[in-house]
């Protein structure tokens, strides 16, 4: 059951590199740096904006609804990496660099307990209305209800989920 951890960041800090190295004792570990001037070292894996654009891995962020004004961004890069390049993993943990994880045992315990799920997130909520708040105005005309939303700054995705994301990317 091949499992990996991917950390998303603009520029990797020494602390993030240290924690990724600690995690690499138990999991294959990648740091996805959004800053293309970073060196590809210490588990830092660079995916360029051009690669994402060429392969239609864009728009993970709705730029006019978020503080992040970049497209593609680290989320596009991590999805491209694990949907198209590093497809040998059955499960991928994705952690944004501002998520606090006490230690690698925490990730290991969550993995063991939840390994049969396709998406592991802190919450998953049903949206009952069609109010065009947040990103919803970009979704209503593309996907039929019911609509769900989750906090994904720390999440886990199965190969099945990643394949569905890739299929959606082809469809969109």
N, C-alpha and C positions, 0 to 999 in steps of 0.2 A: 504494500500500500504506500507508494511513493508520495511523500508530503513535503511541501516547501513553504518557506515564509518569505514574503516580499515586503520590504519597508519602502514606503513612498516618502520622498523628500524633495525639496528644491536642491539643496546642497547638503551632503552628508556631514554631520558633526562628528567629532571624535567619539563622543558618547554613543551615538547611533552605531558607528563602526564597531565599537567595543561590544555593545549588546548583540549586534549581528554576528560577530565572531563567536560570542558565547552560545548563541542559538545554533550556530553551524556545527556544534558538537552533537546536536540531536537531529537537525534538519538541514537540508540544503537551504541556503539562505542567499537572498539577493537584496541589494539596495537599488531602487530605481530612482536615479537622480534626474530631476527635471532640467537642471542646469547642464547644458551640453559641454560646458568648459571643464567639468569635473574629469578626473582621471578614472579610467576603468581599472580599479584596484580595490583591494580590501572588500570584496564582495559587491562592489559597485558595478552595476550592469547598465550600460548606456544604450538607450533606444532613442534615436533621433526624431525630431519633429517630422523630418522629411519621410522617414520610414512609416510613421503613423499615418501621415497624410496620403502617401502612395498606396497604403493598404486599407484606407478608409476607417482607421481607428481614430476617430475624432468625435468631438461633441459630447464627451462624458460630462462636461460642464456646460450649462446653459449660461453663456457669458453675461447676458444682460440681467440675470437673476442671481448672480453670485459675486462675491468679492474677488474671485479669481478671474482674471481677464486674459487667460491664455488658452489657446486651442491649437494643437493638442496639449494636454497636460499629463501629469504623472499617472492619473487613472487610465487615460487612453494608452499610455505606454505599458503599464502593467497588464492590461487586458490583451494588448497586441502580443506581448511577450509570452503569455501563458495560453493564449488561444492559438497562436500560429508558430511560435518558435520552440518553446519549452513545453511540449505537449506530453511529455512522459510522466507528468505528475497527476496523480488521482485526486489530489486535494491541494489547494493553495490558500494559505493565510495571507491576508493583505492588511498591513498596519500602517496608518499614516504616522508621520514622525512625531506628532504631538499626542499620541496615545501612550498612556503609562501602563507598562506591563511589569509586574513586580519581579518576575524571573521566568526563565524558559520552562520551568515546571508547570507554571500556570497554563501556558500554551499546550504543553503536552497533555495535561489533565483534561482540558476542554476538548482536545482532539480525540482522546480515547473515548470520552463520554458521548461525543456528538458525531462520530465519524461516518454515520450512515445518512446524514442530512446533506442536502444539496446547497443550502445557504445557511450559514450561521451568522447571526447578527444579534445585537443586544435587544432589539425589538423589531416587530413587523406589524404595521398598523394598516387597517383598511380605511380608505378615504371614501366617505359616504356622499359627499357633495361634489359639485363640479365648479367650485369656486376657483378662479384662475390665479390662485396665489402661488408663490414660490416657483417651481419649475413646471407646474401642471399645465400652464397654457401651451407649453411645447409638446405635451403628451396627448392631450385629449383627442386630437385629430389623427393620431398615429396608432394608438392602441385602444382596443375595446375594453370597457370596464369588466370586472371590478378592478379598481386601482389600489395598490398597496405601496407603502413607503417604509423605509428602514434607515436607521443610522448605520452607515457603512465605514466609518473611520477605522473600525476594527471589524473585520469580517473574514469568514472562511467560505470558499467556493469549491464545489466538487467539479470533477472533469465534466460531468453531465451539465452542470450550470454553465461552465465556460463554453461548452459546445453550443448551448442555447444562445449565449451572448454572441458567439461568432455567427450563428445562423441569423440572428436578428440584424447584425451588422451587414450581412449579405443582402438581407431583405430590404433594409432601410435604404 
